[in-house]
Amino acid sequence: MATDAPTGSGRAAVVLEVDGPDGTRSVRVSSPDRVLWPDVGVTKLELAEYLVAVGGAFVEANGDRPVALQRLPEGIEGEEFFSKSPPRGVPAWIRDTMVTFPSARRHPMLVIDEPAAAVWMAQMNTIVFHPWPSRAEDIDHPDQLRMDLDPQPGVGYRDAVRAAPVLRAILEEAGLTPYVKTSGSRGLHVYAPIEPTHDFIDVRHAVIAAGRELERRMPTEVTTAWWKEERGERVFVDFNQSARDRTIAGAYSPRARPGAPVSTPLRWEELDSADPAVFTVRSVAARLREHGDPWHGMAEHRGALDVLLGWWERDVAAGIGELPYPPEYPKMPGEPPRVQPSRARKPSE
């Protein structure tokens, strides 16, 4: 339910009544008619109402995790910034959790426990929600393995669609239960719930191992090459999205792209026919009501990383070891030089 409320400047605001586990919260949405996606006219109020409509599935997918907020006060054509620290004015009923970053810096991050928290974050101009792969009570041990299939220039979404079932088979061979969603852009995200028994380094190594196996099976279509000059027209398995403090848009999160797209969970059997362009802030709530949530109950199917980490050790023994971390990370053990190949000195130089 929404009601109008005057603001101090005379502009109308809207108060949304949002149901949750502790009752109904009244969340004020200022500037409700501000257009966030100019190409399709989607407003701030529509975004907030979307988050209410998909609230249960949104919280199941993204809740109980530190979440970084991609905020765009003037909409997708304006400036953006990421909030990892809590913004000012956080309501007392929104939880936070202490997080240690790769730099060893520590500060709290917000946690979503109910739909009203996501609506308040939208009030603070959040468009994209970036949850961590670990839970608030155990930050250091991810309970999700995430693989980002990122088509490079010259290839597109359909190329990611061809790679995803092969990746699914690989993960199933490794004893995991994979799930898939659109990225809300040109690619796909494949997740597998895992037991929270390994740190980020191990999980990243497991992702690399799975990515290399996918590359072996589809060598002309898939690459794990970190340097863009080596990727070619292939789908890149972005293994560094599994590094600590690197996140991807959460399930049911809108994206800051034309059309107001949403990163949308799919059933594997609909992957071939699904058109990511139709999954938007204006359509996904109806899809959820009609077809249910393909990711419901995902956390109940956690698997172990033993097989993937065995593949990693096999590759290390064969001389195929660590890959570069992103440039802002401290140097990691066994990591090769962070110099793109075309600029690296030759041994004779």
Summary of the structure (lengths in Angstrom):
residues: 349
radius of gyration: 20.7
end to end distance: 70.3
largest distance: 73.2
contacts: 1092
relative contact order: 0.14
helix: 29%
strand: 25%
